[in-house]
Amino acid sequence: MRGPSRVAYEAARERLTAVVSDPAVAATVGDELFEVTGLLDREPALRRALADASSPQGARSGLARGLLGGRVSRATLDVTAGLVVDRWSAPRDLADATEQLAVLATAAAADDAGELDNTEDELFRFGRIVSGQPELRGALAGAQLPADRKRGLLEALLAGKVTAAALRLITQAAVHPRGRSLEESLDEYARLAAEWRQRLIAVVRVAAELTPAERERLSAALAAAYGRGIHLNIVVDPEVLGGMSVQIGDEFIDGTIASRITRLRRRLAA
């Protein structure tokens, strides 16, 4: 999102932060905002009406409250009414922002329960599991399996093994992909979960698992370099041989022995 939509999203995020400061409402707001996202996706005419800057703010707010009153909690109703009175560059941005706020509210619920670190790890690990199992990926990402069957499959696979927030977000990603691949949705949700605590995600490839002390030193070094908290996603890859590579957003730092050998071979062949 850019321009007016970016400004509107930041304002909405501040309002959400105030609402979910009550741990009792965060998970409910997350679930309900996902439902509002689905409604906006299904009803393009409604989405356009709610994002129409030429319409009076009171009319847009009244339309949202009339549609959702009695169907969602007061907190969700207030967040949604605040969203529609802001100015959006495109109607699609309104739906995208609603989804992002839903993820943030779910992350807030996990944070309140002391489970946000585990939730971020579980989103990352499940994304890698799906990438490595074509049959599971096909079942969850394909259109052949109905939504209720996907929910049942994920419940059977993950209930009691991951946090409630991770199960909720994984299910949302599988059942309502919104034009993304399952892996893309999981990556986006993990990014937003990290954003809730103003952290960056570093994907670290190593030949062998890091010790807790090594993780702590690496996290501290990266946090000092980037000026932000860092959440580490560790990938053990024997092809690395030694050293490590680190990817944070679009920035890639390659310090692996494998890459050094490749560069040496290129110089020798030149």
C-alpha positions in Angstrom: 0.0 0.0 0.0 1.2 3.5 -0.8 0.1 7.1 -0.5 -3.3 7.6 1.3 -3.7 3.9 1.9 -0.4 3.7 3.8 -1.5 6.7 6.0 -4.9 5.1 6.6 -3.4 1.7 7.5 -1.0 3.3 10.1 -3.9 5.1 11.7 -6.0 1.9 11.8 -3.1 0.0 13.3 -2.9 2.6 16.1 -6.6 2.2 16.8 -6.3 -1.6 16.8 -3.4 -1.4 19.3 -5.6 0.4 21.7 -8.4 -2.1 21.3 -6.4 -5.3 21.7 -4.6 -4.0 24.8 -7.4 -6.0 26.5 -6.2 -9.6 26.2 -9.8 -10.8 26.4 -10.8 -9.3 23.1 -7.7 -9.7 20.9 -8.5 -13.2 19.6 -12.1 -12.4 19.0 -11.2 -9.2 17.1 -8.8 -11.2 14.9 -11.4 -13.9 14.0 -14.0 -11.3 13.3 -11.8 -9.1 11.1 -11.0 -12.2 9.1 -14.7 -12.6 8.6 -15.0 -8.9 7.5 -12.1 -9.5 5.1 -14.1 -12.4 3.5 -17.2 -10.2 3.2 -15.2 -7.4 1.5 -13.6 -10.0 -0.9 -17.0 -11.5 -1.8 -18.9 -8.2 -2.3 -16.9 -5.9 -4.6 -19.8 -3.4 -4.8 -19.8 -3.1 -1.0 -16.0 -2.8 -0.9 -16.2 0.1 -3.4 -19.0 1.8 -1.4 -17.1 1.6 1.8 -13.9 2.9 0.2 -15.6 5.7 -1.8 -13.9 8.9 -0.7 -16.6 11.0 -2.5 -19.2 9.6 -0.1 -19.6 11.3 3.3 -17.7 9.7 6.1 -20.9 9.4 8.2 -22.6 7.5 5.4 -19.7 5.0 5.1 -19.5 4.5 8.8 -23.2 4.1 9.1 -23.2 1.5 6.3 -20.5 -0.5 8.1 -22.3 -0.3 11.4 -25.6 -1.2 9.9 -24.2 -4.3 8.2 -22.1 -5.5 11.1 -24.0 -4.4 14.1 -25.1 -7.4 16.1 -22.9 -9.7 14.1 -19.5 -8.7 15.6 -18.2 -7.4 18.9 -18.2 -3.7 19.7 -14.4 -3.6 19.4 -14.5 -5.1 15.9 -17.3 -2.8 14.9 -15.4 0.3 16.1 -12.2 -0.8 14.2 -14.1 -1.5 11.0 -16.0 1.8 11.2 -12.7 3.6 11.7 -11.3 1.9 8.7 -14.0 2.9 6.3 -13.9 6.6 7.2 -10.2 6.8 6.2 -9.1 7.5 2.7 -7.9 4.5 0.5 -6.0 4.7 -2.8 -8.0 1.7 -4.0 -11.0 -0.4 -2.7 -8.8 -3.5 -2.6 -6.5 -1.7 -0.1 -9.3 -1.6 2.4 -9.7 -5.4 2.2 -6.0 -5.9 2.4 -5.7 -3.7 5.5 -8.5 -5.5 7.2 -6.8 -8.8 6.7 -3.5 -7.4 8.0 -5.2 -6.0 11.1 -6.8 -9.5 11.7 -3.3 -11.0 11.6 -2.0 -8.4 14.0 -4.9 -8.9 16.4 -4.2 -12.7 16.3 -0.6 -12.0 17.0 -1.5 -9.8 19.9 -3.6 -12.6 21.4 -0.6 -14.9 21.1 1.7 -12.3 22.6 -0.6 -11.9 25.6 -0.5 -15.7 26.1 3.3 -15.7 25.9 3.1 -17.7 22.7 4.2 -15.3 19.9 7.7 -16.7 19.5 6.3 -20.2 19.1 3.6 -19.0 16.7 6.2 -17.4 14.4 8.3 -20.5 14.5 5.3 -22.7 13.8 4.2 -20.7 10.8 7.7 -20.9 9.3 8.1 -24.7 10.0 4.7 -25.5 8.6 5.5 -23.5 5.4 8.6 -25.7 5.0 6.7 -28.9 5.6 4.1 -27.9 3.0 6.8 -27.1 0.5 8.4 -30.5 1.0 5.2 -32.5 0.7 3.4 -32.0 -2.6 0.4 -34.1 -1.7 -0.3 -32.1 1.5 0.3 -28.9 -0.4 -2.1 -30.0 -3.1 -4.8 -30.9 -0.6 -4.5 -27.6 1.2 -3.9 -25.2 -1.7 -6.0 -26.8 -4.3 -9.7 -26.1 -5.1 -10.8 -29.7 -5.0 -11.0 -30.0 -1.2 -13.9 -28.0 0.4 -13.1 -25.5 3.1 -14.6 -27.6 5.9 -12.5 -30.5 4.8 -9.4 -28.4 4.9 -10.3 -27.2 8.3 -10.8 -30.7 9.5 -7.5 -31.9 8.0 -5.5 -29.1 9.7 -7.3 -29.7 13.0 -6.4 -33.4 12.8 -2.8 -32.6 11.9 -2.0 -29.6 14.2 -4.5 -29.4 17.1 -2.6 -29.6 20.4 0.8 -29.5 18.5 0.9 -25.8 17.7 -0.4 -22.7 19.3 -4.0 -21.7 18.8 -2.9 -18.6 17.0 -0.7 -20.6 14.6 -3.6 -23.0 13.8 -5.9 -20.1 13.2 -3.5 -18.4 10.8 -2.5 -21.6 9.0 -6.2 -22.4 8.5 -7.0 -18.9 7.3 -4.1 -19.1 4.8 -5.3 -22.5 3.4 -9.0 -21.7 3.3 -8.9 -18.1 2.1 -5.7 -17.6 0.0 -6.8 -14.3 -1.5 -4.8 -15.0 -4.7 -1.6 -16.0 -3.0 0.1 -19.4 -2.7 -0.1 -21.1 0.7 3.6 -20.5 1.3 3.2 -16.8 0.4 0.4 -16.4 2.9 2.3 -18.1 5.6 5.3 -15.9 5.0 3.1 -12.8 5.0 1.4 -13.8 8.3 4.8 -14.5 9.9 6.0 -11.1 8.8 3.0 -9.4 10.3 3.3 -11.4 13.5 7.0 -10.2 13.8 5.8 -6.7 13.0 3.5 -6.7 16.0 6.6 -6.5 18.2 8.4 -4.4 15.7 10.8 -7.1 14.8 12.4 -8.3 11.6 12.6 -11.9 10.4 16.0 -13.4 9.6 16.1 -16.7 7.7 19.4 -18.3 8.6 20.8 -21.3 6.7 23.5 -23.3 8.6 25.0 -26.8 8.2 24.1 -27.8 11.8 21.6 -26.6 14.4 22.8 -23.6 16.4 23.1 -23.8 20.2 21.0 -21.5 22.3 24.1 -19.3 23.1 24.9 -19.1 19.3 21.3 -18.1 18.6 21.4 -15.4 21.2 24.7 -14.0 20.0 23.6 -14.0 16.3 20.2 -12.4 17.2 22.0 -9.7 19.3 24.5 -8.9 16.5 21.8 -8.6 13.9 19.6 -6.5 16.1 22.5 -4.1 16.7 23.2 -3.9 13.0 19.6 -3.3 11.9 18.3 -1.3 14.9 15.3 -3.6 15.4 14.5 -6.8 17.2 15.2 -9.9 15.2 13.3 -13.2 15.1 15.5 -16.1 13.8 14.1 -18.8 11.5 16.9 -21.4 11.3 17.1 -23.8 8.3 19.6 -26.7 8.7 21.0 -27.4 5.2 23.9 -29.8 4.8 24.8 -28.2 1.5 25.9 -25.1 3.4 29.0 -27.1 4.6 29.9 -24.4 7.1 29.4 -20.8 8.0 25.9 -19.4 7.4 23.7 -17.3 5.1 21.2 -14.7 6.4 18.3 -13.3 4.6 16.4 -10.3 6.0 13.7 -9.0 3.6 15.4 -8.4 0.3 18.9 -8.3 1.8 21.0 -11.4 1.6 24.3 -12.0 3.4 26.2 -15.1 2.2 29.0 -16.3 4.5 28.8 -20.0 3.7 31.8 -22.2 2.9 29.8 -23.5 -0.1 29.6 -20.1 -1.6 33.3 -19.4 -1.0 34.2 -22.7 -2.8 31.9 -21.7 -5.7 33.6 -18.3 -6.0 37.1 -19.9 -5.9 36.2 -22.3 -8.7 35.0 -19.4 -10.8 38.2 -17.5 -10.3 40.3 -20.6 -11.2 38.2 -21.2 -14.3 38.5 -17.6 -15.5 
